[in-house]
Amino acid sequence: MKCTAIVLAAGQGKRMNSRVQKQFLLLQGKPLLYYSLACFQNSSVIDDMIVVTGKESIDFCKKEIVELYGFTKVKAVIPGGKERYDSVYAGLCACEGTDYVFIHDGARPFVTEDMLQRLKSAVTEYGACTAGMPSKDTVKIADEKGLVAKTPKRSHVWMIQTPQVFSFALILEAHNRARQGSMEEITDDAMVIETCTDRKIKLVEGSYENIKITTPGDLLIAERILTEKYR
């Protein structure tokens, strides 16, 4: 059973207010992307990795991250597409002999081995799963006028994270179907499965620390988390 991690590192990070793409910003002296790659490199779950980045960043990513830190499981660093789903599709097309794919945002540095083990167990049973955590807050569903339409039970609301993990054949077929129409409303890979198949997706506990670095404030939170982990 071969498991491939597709790590997305092609985001522009406009909300970071930085000339440096967020996945390459330094977090305690190492690029943000380093941390998820290090987890996958050391994991007994992951067999190989494909890094998807901007065309202009391929050489930097190869030399200053993959080669510098000895990430031998990285089999390819490839250019992404215009949208996130285009980058995912490029990663899927670069897979070879893969049974399951772990699709992960390179801007989430705190994926763990325990999380990967839980996801592996779930995907072998359900064929599709995603990391996430129950919402700590009450969530309101708004109508088109910005008025509250309904309030779902908090116990039924999850905040979705990555990795999102799928049978390779299932997610590739779903992407092929989705690409025959409009994908503008699709914001994650679970939605591709939801839209194009009748497969149910298993929710798997991730971690409240498994944050996505999007703003300068997130980077400060990540610094605190990392300090606590290695105190």
DALINWO-V761898 format. One record per residue. N is the residue number from 1. PHI is phi in whole degrees, -180 to 180 (none if undefined). Layout:
BEGIN
((N PHI) (N PHI))
END
This chain:
BEGIN
((1 none) (2 -94) (3 -117) (4 -114) (5 -96) (6 -101) (7 -106) (8 -90) (9 -139) (10 -115) (11 -68) (12 -86) (13 64) (14 -63) (15 -77) (16 -81) (17 54) (18 -136) (19 -75) (20 -88) (21 -60) (22 -59) (23 -68) (24 -108) (25 -63) (26 -83) (27 -124) (28 50) (29 88) (30 -125) (31 -60) (32 -51) (33 -61) (34 -54) (35 -68) (36 -71) (37 -63) (38 -64) (39 -63) (40 -67) (41 -60) (42 -91) (43 -82) (44 -79) (45 -84) (46 -92) (47 -93) (48 -152) (49 -133) (50 -125) (51 -101) (52 -111) (53 -138) (54 -68) (55 -55) (56 -74) (57 -105) (58 -61) (59 -63) (60 -61) (61 -62) (62 -65) (63 -81) (64 -91) (65 -126) (66 -64) (67 -74) (68 -60) (69 -101) (70 67) (71 -84) (72 -71) (73 -78) (74 -74) (75 -92) (76 -159) (77 -119) (78 -124) (79 -76) (80 -87) (81 -112) (82 -66) (83 -113) (84 -57) (85 -65) (86 -69) (87 -67) (88 -62) (89 -63) (90 -61) (91 -64) (92 -62) (93 -69) (94 -89) (95 -71) (96 -131) (97 63) (98 -90) (99 -97) (100 -135) (101 -118) (102 -107) (103 -94) (104 -135) (105 -79) (106 -63) (107 -88) (108 -110) (109 -82) (110 -109) (111 -65) (112 -129) (113 -64) (114 -59) (115 -62) (116 -63) (117 -65) (118 -64) (119 -67) (120 -62) (121 -61) (122 -70) (123 -70) (124 -69) (125 -90) (126 -106) (127 84) (128 -157) (129 -155) (130 -146) (131 -72) (132 -177) (133 -141) (134 -57) (135 -67) (136 -84) (137 -110) (138 -71) (139 -112) (140 -110) (141 -95) (142 -97) (143 -91) (144 -68) (145 -96) (146 81) (147 -101) (148 -68) (149 -92) (150 -166) (151 -124) (152 -69) (153 -60) (154 -59) (155 -67) (156 -99) (157 -104) (158 -120) (159 -94) (160 -86) (161 -124) (162 -128) (163 -68) (164 -111) (165 -126) (166 -145) (167 -58) (168 -58) (169 -62) (170 -66) (171 -71) (172 -66) (173 -64) (174 -64) (175 -65) (176 -61) (177 -67) (178 -62) (179 -73) (180 -81) (181 -128) (182 -85) (183 -115) (184 -60) (185 -87) (186 -85) (187 -112) (188 -152) (189 -75) (190 -61) (191 -66) (192 -62) (193 -65) (194 -61) (195 -78) (196 -111) (197 -141) (198 -104) (199 -75) (200 -84) (201 -106) (202 -81) (203 -86) (204 -124) (205 -61) (206 -97) (207 -164) (208 -67) (209 -83) (210 -79) (211 -84) (212 -101) (213 -82) (214 -123) (215 -125) (216 -57) (217 -64) (218 -64) (219 -66) (220 -66) (221 -63) (222 -63) (223 -61) (224 -65) (225 -60) (226 -66) (227 -62) (228 -65) (229 -64) (230 -113) (231 -68))
END
